[in-house]
Amino acid sequence: MKVIIVEDEMLIAQVSKMQLENNGIEVMGLARSSESFWKLMNDSIRVVLMDVKLKQNESGIELAQEIRIKYPLLPIIFTTGNTRKFVEDKFKVKDGIKVLNKPMVYSELIELIRTMSAN
């Protein structure tokens, strides 16, 4: 299964990439902004791992709304240091959307990716 990680903190992105790849999940790239995300995005991507806050005050929630227009069924897993309720209140579409609080428990993330990409 193929994943894109959208995260402005490169240390977090690199650790996440390593954890996912060590568990058989193919990371197609790391993006820090909406522009770099769209350069990586293609029809083979099965899950997007998305931070709520991106580079230069961009919003992961706004990017996810753009993704929903072009890829309405693509699963998105938000990661946030904010509360889940904050994300759920901002992002009205619930189907195919999950939220994990930071710091992440990678075993939970891996299981969630596998579950979401299978649907």
C-alpha positions in Angstrom: 0.0 0.0 0.0 1.2 3.5 -0.8 1.1 6.5 1.5 2.1 10.2 1.3 3.1 11.9 4.6 2.2 15.6 4.8 4.1 17.0 7.7 6.0 20.3 8.2 8.3 19.0 10.9 10.9 16.9 8.9 12.1 15.0 11.9 8.6 13.7 12.6 8.1 13.0 8.9 11.4 11.0 8.7 10.6 9.0 11.8 7.1 8.3 10.5 8.5 7.2 7.2 11.0 4.9 8.8 8.3 3.3 11.1 5.9 2.8 8.2 8.5 1.3 5.8 9.8 -1.0 8.6 6.3 -2.4 8.7 5.9 -2.9 4.9 4.1 0.3 4.0 5.5 2.1 1.0 5.9 5.9 1.6 5.8 7.6 -1.8 7.1 10.9 -0.5 7.2 13.5 2.2 5.4 16.8 1.6 5.7 20.0 3.7 3.0 22.0 1.9 0.0 21.7 -0.4 2.3 22.5 -3.4 4.7 19.6 -2.6 1.8 17.3 -1.9 0.2 17.8 -5.3 3.6 17.2 -7.0 3.7 13.7 -5.3 0.0 12.8 -5.5 -1.1 10.2 -8.0 -3.9 7.6 -8.4 -1.8 4.8 -6.7 -1.8 6.5 -3.3 -4.1 4.7 -0.8 -3.8 6.8 2.3 -2.7 10.3 3.2 -1.1 10.9 6.6 -1.7 14.7 7.2 -0.6 17.1 9.9 -3.2 19.7 10.8 -0.7 22.6 10.5 1.7 22.7 7.6 4.5 24.9 6.4 4.0 28.6 6.3 0.7 28.5 8.2 -1.0 26.4 5.6 -3.8 24.2 6.9 -3.9 20.5 6.5 -7.7 20.7 6.9 -8.0 23.0 3.9 -5.7 20.7 1.9 -7.9 17.7 2.8 -10.9 19.6 1.6 -9.2 20.1 -1.8 -8.2 16.4 -1.8 -11.9 15.5 -1.2 -12.9 17.3 -4.4 -10.5 15.3 -6.6 -10.3 12.1 -4.6 -13.6 11.8 -2.6 -12.9 8.3 -1.3 -9.2 8.7 -0.4 -8.6 8.0 3.3 -7.0 10.7 5.3 -5.4 10.3 8.7 -4.9 13.6 10.5 -2.2 13.9 13.1 -2.4 16.8 15.6 -1.2 18.1 18.9 -4.7 19.7 19.2 -7.7 17.8 20.3 -9.6 15.4 18.0 -12.7 17.5 18.5 -10.9 20.6 17.1 -10.2 18.7 13.9 -13.6 17.0 13.7 -15.3 20.4 14.2 -13.3 22.0 11.4 -13.5 19.1 9.0 -17.2 18.2 8.5 -16.7 15.0 6.4 -16.3 12.0 8.7 -16.2 9.1 6.3 -12.6 8.1 5.5 -11.2 10.6 8.0 -9.5 9.5 11.2 -7.6 11.6 13.8 -4.5 10.6 15.8 -3.1 12.7 18.6 0.6 13.4 18.7 2.8 11.9 19.9 1.6 9.1 17.8 1.7 5.4 18.8 3.1 3.9 15.6 1.5 0.5 16.1 -1.9 2.2 16.1 -1.0 4.2 13.1 0.1 1.2 11.1 -3.1 -0.8 12.0 -5.2 2.2 11.0 -3.4 2.6 7.7 -3.9 -1.1 6.9 -7.6 -1.0 7.9 -8.3 2.2 5.9 -6.4 1.2 2.8 -8.3 -2.1 2.7 -11.7 -0.4 2.4 
